Amino acid sequence: MHVTIDGVRREVEPGQTVAGVLLAAGQVSWRTTRGAGKPRGVFCGIGVCFDCLVTVNGVADVRACQRLLVDGDDITTETP
């Protein structure tokens, strides 16, 4: 399977989450807090904290730790 993350095409395995692929690529932060601009990525890993938000196929505020990748997905992070 292939997905695009911040304009870069990547090969991924079925069953991987967006967060899993980002972490495996060494990207531990992909957005920042509104007020302080502090880095955010996966915190809880179970979809409760909403720290890992990304845009998938034009849909904003998708929890990266919960979203399983689908062939052809286009993921955009806030801080590539």
Secondary structure, DSSP 8 states (H G I E B T S, - for coil): -EEEETTEEEE--TT-BHHHHHHHTT----EE-TTT--EE--SSSSSSS-TTEEEETTEEEEETTT-B--TT-EEE-S--
